[in-house]
């Protein structure tokens, strides 16, 4: 992955792009998203690596979801009320457990050394020295299956950036068309499985979330994109829909297909506010793309389970290989004996004393809330976080070196700035579907920490 400065860059063109993003509402909440003037060039080999790996990990997640649905023991690992489990267990009417997803991905182009020096050993024997990562170091650190976000912003930005800086020789994947195709595929399969529903060939779509969400401008853009595709759609909220036993309605109009953007964890916590939607879904009076069962793979415990021998014994060999290569070491954070770099450890005390090797994460969160990166956390704060998380719904994950580069700062006294690079890899309908490229000076990489959009393209 190379970072390139456009040949015709100027302060005027940067202003023009910023004005376009403002005019086209490329925003998160009230903030118009900022961007890098330099862009990322992926090689064909890098693009294929990301595409193949993301599709294989989604296949693993699909299989794991089915395993959980069959296992009472595994169900106990997910702290959801029984009423929500009823929704999770309900057949959605189409074959994919995870129709919509986005990975958080890091691609380190060169071998990097794992950071951190081990403290006094907690187990007998020395751990091996930090080892170099392979040259093609692609790691997925999280998977988002709650409808994802950022697709409309990514498409508008990529198109505007390409036009303004004259990058016609670079190709990129538009994400929203893949999303629309996946939504309609789910609906088509639902109609075929339940012909008695009497649903029309083209659905009326309801984009579901709470009122006032910071992603609402994305929903407005999705309504526009669906309209261009010949599909009527509305932004719906739980308090504005009604269910009369025959169908789900908003202002008297029937909704045939829900595109769920409302977070699964919030769904489980607010079942009383969603009873109309739940009833329509359970009685097959509406198709829901992103049915509640996709929440199984949204839990950050997913990667820990995919690395366990019990689950790997039920995965195809090529999928196990992808899991081992592209997922960082991850464990459910509870008192246990386990292995780390081929050595047996007592998990919680070892993690407490060796912070630079680890990231502590709540199993369900967004925008980096509750995450502690040991390398960037003071020891006293780390120990407190570890003690508070022990026995709660957390995972511990090996810290992965964050890819970074110097980015130009046009018209500023500061000529360049070191930024971390993040590739959000979308997978819709089981297929790689493009990127949300971002950079940030803060390793947590969120909008609230000053992230910027990054054009990601492949030379034609």
Steps between C-alpha positions, in 0.01 A plus 500: 500500500651830386393851593506745210455874465279591200694678227251786466439562868443859607337692783217589264424134419516403869247776576284380210494146639420624851212707362365200309504283811316773692246546221441125468466451877795264540462518875493312825258679726569873463856452374585518131772238457850619421738320266860437404638677195727198431346170393572129545590281203442128544666243281295226337666253738402703808143542380465128433645421843243719673212379283576128542573524873190704583272261311652197675463653846136579422451136401650399834264741678199358313595146607562609859158665515337171399701315765382740770139465390532122553685517834339572838846521655623767259180698540593556864802703382263771373328695775171572326145471632301198387264719299793622292626144457160418352565764233855373444378142454221598259569416135543829313370353175830523312815293519762748628546555871718804428384681186665833593840543665816705521840399633746726676819408316868591527739430213867526591699501178840423655607267783449669835621404846242444769535770764539457874741347747372225725502561873618246754380162372181363647566151371820302493714528190568796276262612233651540155616843395248711309495346153473677165159494343481365144539752215133464405380581847124535463315487829130540572453630853118526504188412303192723488179321402246760615427632153838681508536866420689737275408352160336812359777723635765273351340497155442875482851576624674252270311630195554868586869450578558311174326766291662803663853361497467331160561139603319326215786250477410368845205271557309454822198300611176687559345355815134606497406303185626183673287584803186555294560178308534309828184649649300406192651150489390442860152621414477289183600188692250583774217533244597165346501327837171654612286549189189518717621839621371654180777757500561694176807440284643839596488572873442818690809524722514635853845609626472433873676687779425723796407861436790747516783255426822661380488291182161641389650680198615162370140383518385800297762420236392133502141607431628696201714208375213252537271738312751515214491118498122511468431401862281705732635541853442684825698569815304331777529513878343257748251752637366592154412154367183303564420131466140386459559130441498536122813705458733769630396854410637853514247777436267243347757359255607138529869421553613173339873509571679638805864596463609484865751760606387505863768331711424147613610568858256793517230281348551243777487774767184666362277212397193675642552788256537265204207264552325606176810426296575175686146372453499578128837328460404187696171467313676547162308815418825682427845397378788634710841526331741479788274282712583476874706182448775710340569626853676171581792590275495863613623396845876543524508150649469379141874506434574315824258223406633477143846431647378218727566141395134408560384743232795456266428126485172594330647745248644419154880494489537811285277693742707390800812616316345844443394524865848411623667743261275803519350511850710621794527283809171552687356352821185549707617695803432278797718304748656221296818328395583549135794538262665815370777467242525128571536543879247414768379802698257587777295742291391785729821549705710466186300763316507729804882501506568507123284779366703589190404174334123535534175683428205466740155530339137476610325234292238742372589865447528771235724800429784354708309540829650291781808387303845514662812459290771396742781660303328840529368463856671586830572194717279611788208562262560167326500301825177666610334427163617137511367448852165659415463296178587162650196278493292752304417494128848582363762351273876541500676524166864516399600851400569527129748756371299774335607588145604862483630759254586869476221700336551839338336804658435753223498868599609426856813582698506129580606354165422139590337293772542137603165319473375146557327334204180297521326310219134429569432203270131449417356156427142493373327179399820311583703698244768764553332832416748785538665718763446776749857633516597713801798642685536633854773642723338315792539119502130452586408622150156655549319813378523648848878459492540695175501231233517600133367332186762338276456429130588136432548391139670251273681609184313384190 
